[in-house]
Amino acid sequence: MLEIEISKNVARVTLDRPGVHNAFNGELVARIASAFEDLGKRSDVRVVVLAGNGRSFCAGADLGWMRQAVDFTPDENLADARKTAAMFRAVALCPKPVIARVHGAALGGGAGLVAAADIAIAHEAALFGFTEVRLGIVPGVISPYVVARIGVGRAREYCLTGRKFPARVAQSIGLLHSTASDTESLDADIRAATEEILLAGPEAAGETKSLIAEVSTRSLDAAADYGARALARARSGEEGRAGIRAFLERQRPPWTR
């Protein structure tokens, strides 16, 4: 259901329900949330690659799971939705940079995972869509990440129509950062992205994720003050001092040795 491999400071989290295009059910949602919470605490992990086995990245919610939700009470539906929201939050707020490796279908919650990741790279044949409205429901738990990634105007267009769109469009609206023409190129681009992240200070990468999240919701003055305090803490910290010293001495920083 969920594979986790860790090698050379890179964790690979792979959705493993290929028979249903890695669609979510309650168990998979819980496992993803737990995995990202755990990986965020591990000192031997500095970047996480999120991928899917089989023909798709993630096709959204499992049909059987949706059938169960039809019979839930309002309170049961709320509790279930909050668990799903916690999964997306765990991905988005994981202190380690998260790279989504996307192929096949990324629909509904699957496209939400793409939006929650820090960097998203896809095969050019991948297909995307925020398709909830076509089921008579709303993209509630993914909406914070979708709006943050593609903006209000694009979110209105694609979430209100439920339209499916190809990778080239996903890149043009900001959901993806790049596309690759084949699997070999896709994996090469993922490796390049992970190698670049590994050049960053581990603490600095995590603090930068928090910084971006914080300043994006604050007024200009409050964001500027928060940023100044964050920079001061980093420069005063052991990692920051070591990194600046290595730069001045034309040495490699300790986390790359």
C-alpha positions as CSV (number, residue, x, y, z in Angstrom):
1,M,0.0,0.0,0.0
2,L,2.9,2.4,0.8
3,E,6.6,1.7,0.1
4,I,9.3,3.7,1.9
5,E,13.0,3.4,1.0
6,I,15.8,5.5,2.4
7,S,19.2,5.7,0.8
8,K,21.9,8.4,0.9
9,N,19.7,10.9,2.7
10,V,16.8,10.6,0.2
11,A,13.5,8.9,1.2
12,R,11.3,7.6,-1.6
13,V,7.7,7.2,-0.6
14,T,5.8,5.3,-3.2
15,L,2.0,4.8,-3.4
16,D,1.5,1.1,-4.0
17,R,-2.1,0.4,-4.9
18,P,-1.5,0.0,-8.7
19,G,-4.7,-2.0,-9.3
20,V,-6.8,1.1,-8.5
21,H,-4.3,3.7,-9.8
22,N,-3.1,4.4,-6.3
23,A,-6.4,5.8,-5.2
24,F,-6.9,6.8,-1.6
25,N,-8.7,4.9,1.0
26,G,-8.7,5.4,4.7
27,E,-5.7,3.2,5.4
28,L,-3.6,4.8,2.7
29,V,-4.4,8.3,3.9
30,A,-3.4,7.3,7.5
31,R,-0.1,5.7,6.3
32,I,0.9,8.7,4.1
33,A,0.3,11.1,7.0
34,S,2.2,8.9,9.4
35,A,5.1,8.4,6.9
36,F,5.6,12.2,6.3
37,E,5.4,13.0,10.0
38,D,8.0,10.3,10.7
39,L,10.3,11.3,7.9
40,G,10.2,14.9,8.9
41,K,11.8,14.0,12.2
42,R,14.6,11.8,10.8
43,S,18.1,13.2,10.7
44,D,19.1,10.7,8.0
45,V,16.5,12.1,5.6
46,R,17.0,15.4,3.8
47,V,14.7,15.2,0.8
48,V,11.5,13.1,0.1
49,V,10.5,11.9,-3.4
50,L,6.8,11.0,-3.6
51,A,5.9,8.7,-6.5
52,G,3.3,6.0,-7.5
53,N,3.6,2.4,-8.7
54,G,1.8,1.2,-11.8
55,R,0.2,3.2,-14.5
56,S,-0.7,6.3,-12.4
57,F,0.6,8.6,-9.8
58,C,-2.7,8.8,-8.0
59,A,-6.3,8.9,-9.3
60,G,-7.9,10.5,-6.2
61,A,-10.4,8.8,-3.9
62,D,-11.1,5.0,-4.1
63,L,-14.6,4.2,-5.3
64,G,-15.2,1.9,-2.4
65,W,-14.1,4.6,0.1
66,M,-16.5,7.1,-1.6
67,R,-19.4,4.6,-1.4
68,Q,-18.8,4.3,2.4
69,A,-18.8,8.1,2.7
70,V,-22.3,8.2,1.2
71,D,-23.7,6.4,4.3
72,F,-21.6,8.4,6.8
73,T,-23.4,10.7,9.3
74,P,-22.4,14.4,9.0
75,D,-20.1,14.0,12.0
76,E,-18.5,10.9,10.5
77,N,-18.0,12.7,7.2
78,L,-16.3,15.6,9.1
79,A,-14.0,13.3,11.0
80,D,-13.0,11.5,7.8
81,A,-12.4,14.7,5.9
82,R,-10.2,16.0,8.7
83,K,-8.1,12.9,8.5
84,T,-7.6,13.5,4.8
85,A,-6.8,17.1,5.4
86,A,-4.2,16.0,8.0
87,M,-2.5,13.9,5.3
88,F,-2.1,16.8,2.9
89,R,-0.9,19.0,5.7
90,A,1.7,16.4,6.7
91,V,3.0,16.5,3.1
92,A,3.0,20.3,2.8
93,L,4.5,21.0,6.2
94,C,7.1,18.2,6.2
95,P,10.3,19.9,7.2
96,K,12.1,18.0,4.4
97,P,11.7,19.3,0.8
98,V,9.2,17.1,-1.1
99,I,9.5,16.3,-4.8
100,A,6.5,14.8,-6.6
101,R,7.4,12.4,-9.4
102,V,4.2,12.3,-11.5
103,H,3.2,10.0,-14.3
104,G,-0.1,8.8,-15.6
105,A,-3.2,10.2,-13.9
106,A,-3.1,12.8,-11.1
107,L,-6.7,13.5,-10.5
108,G,-8.7,15.0,-7.6
109,G,-6.7,14.3,-4.4
110,G,-3.8,13.1,-6.6
111,A,-3.5,16.5,-8.1
112,G,-3.8,17.9,-4.6
113,L,-0.7,15.9,-3.6
114,V,1.1,17.5,-6.5
115,A,0.1,20.9,-5.3
116,A,1.2,20.1,-1.7
117,A,4.7,19.1,-2.8
118,D,7.5,21.6,-2.9
119,I,8.6,20.7,-6.4
120,A,6.6,18.7,-9.0
121,I,8.1,17.1,-12.1
122,A,6.0,15.0,-14.5
123,H,6.1,12.9,-17.6
124,E,4.7,14.9,-20.5
125,A,1.9,12.4,-21.0
126,A,0.6,12.8,-17.4
127,L,-3.0,13.9,-17.0
128,F,-4.3,16.2,-14.3
129,G,-7.7,17.4,-13.0
130,F,-9.5,18.8,-10.0
131,T,-12.5,16.7,-10.8
132,E,-14.5,16.8,-7.6
133,V,-17.3,19.0,-8.9
134,R,-18.2,16.4,-11.5
135,L,-19.0,14.1,-8.6
136,G,-21.1,16.7,-6.9
137,I,-18.5,17.4,-4.2
138,V,-15.9,20.0,-3.6
139,P,-12.0,20.1,-3.5
140,G,-12.2,21.1,0.1
141,V,-9.1,19.5,1.7
142,I,-6.8,20.3,-1.3
143,S,-8.0,23.8,-1.9
144,P,-5.4,25.6,0.3
145,Y,-2.6,24.0,-1.7
146,V,-4.2,24.3,-5.1
147,V,-4.9,28.0,-4.6
148,A,-1.5,28.7,-3.2
149,R,0.1,26.9,-6.2
150,I,-1.9,28.1,-9.2
151,G,-3.7,31.2,-7.9
152,V,-7.3,32.1,-7.4
153,G,-8.1,32.8,-11.0
154,R,-6.8,29.5,-12.3
155,A,-8.3,27.6,-9.4
156,R,-11.7,29.0,-10.3
157,E,-11.3,27.9,-13.9
158,Y,-10.1,24.3,-13.3
159,C,-11.9,23.5,-10.0
160,L,-15.2,24.8,-11.2
161,T,-15.1,23.0,-14.6
162,G,-13.5,19.8,-13.3
163,R,-11.7,19.8,-16.6
164,K,-8.8,17.4,-17.2
165,F,-5.7,18.9,-18.6
166,P,-2.3,17.7,-19.9
167,A,1.1,18.2,-18.3
168,R,2.0,21.1,-20.6
169,V,-1.0,23.0,-19.2
170,A,-0.2,22.0,-15.7
171,Q,3.3,23.5,-16.1
172,S,1.9,26.7,-17.7
173,I,-0.4,27.4,-14.7
174,G,2.3,26.6,-12.2
175,L,1.1,23.2,-10.9
176,L,4.2,21.6,-12.3
177,H,7.8,22.9,-12.3
178,S,9.0,20.9,-15.3
179,T,8.1,18.0,-17.6
180,A,10.1,15.2,-19.1
181,S,9.7,13.5,-22.5
182,D,10.3,9.9,-21.2
183,T,10.7,7.9,-18.0
184,E,14.5,8.0,-18.2
185,S,14.5,11.8,-18.5
186,L,11.9,12.0,-15.7
187,D,14.1,10.0,-13.4
188,A,17.2,12.1,-14.4
189,D,15.3,15.3,-13.6
190,I,14.3,13.9,-10.2
191,R,17.9,13.0,-9.4
192,A,19.1,16.4,-10.4
193,A,16.5,18.1,-8.2
194,T,17.4,15.9,-5.2
195,E,21.1,16.6,-5.7
196,E,20.5,20.3,-5.8
197,I,18.6,20.1,-2.5
198,L,21.3,18.1,-0.9
199,L,23.7,21.0,-1.5
200,A,21.5,23.1,0.9
201,G,22.0,23.1,4.6
202,P,19.6,20.6,6.1
203,E,18.3,23.0,8.8
204,A,18.2,25.9,6.3
205,A,16.0,23.9,3.9
206,G,13.5,23.2,6.7
207,E,13.5,26.7,8.0
208,T,13.1,28.0,4.4
209,K,9.9,25.9,4.0
210,S,8.6,27.4,7.2
211,L,9.6,30.9,6.1
212,I,7.8,30.7,2.8
213,A,4.6,29.4,4.5
214,E,4.7,32.1,7.1
215,V,5.5,35.2,5.0
216,S,2.8,34.2,2.4
217,T,0.1,34.8,5.0
218,R,1.4,37.9,6.6
219,S,1.2,41.6,5.9
220,L,4.3,43.2,4.3
221,D,5.6,44.6,7.5
222,A,5.0,41.5,9.5
223,A,6.5,39.3,6.8
224,A,9.6,41.5,6.7
225,D,10.1,41.3,10.4
226,Y,9.5,37.6,10.4
227,G,12.1,37.2,7.6
228,A,14.6,39.4,9.5
229,R,14.3,37.3,12.6
230,A,14.6,34.1,10.6
231,L,17.8,35.3,8.9
232,A,19.3,36.4,12.3
233,R,18.6,33.0,13.8
234,A,20.1,31.2,10.9
235,R,23.3,33.3,10.9
236,S,23.7,32.8,14.6
237,G,23.2,29.0,14.4
238,E,25.9,26.4,14.1
239,E,24.9,25.4,10.6
240,G,24.8,29.0,9.3
241,R,28.2,29.9,10.9
242,A,29.7,26.7,9.4
243,G,28.3,27.4,6.0
244,I,29.5,31.0,5.9
245,R,32.9,30.0,7.2
246,A,33.2,27.4,4.5
247,F,32.2,29.8,1.8
248,L,34.8,32.4,2.9
249,E,37.5,29.8,3.1
250,R,36.5,28.3,-0.3
251,Q,35.7,25.0,1.3
252,R,32.8,22.7,0.9
253,P,30.2,23.1,3.7
254,P,30.2,20.2,6.2
255,W,26.8,18.8,5.0
256,T,28.2,18.1,1.6
257,R,31.4,16.3,2.7
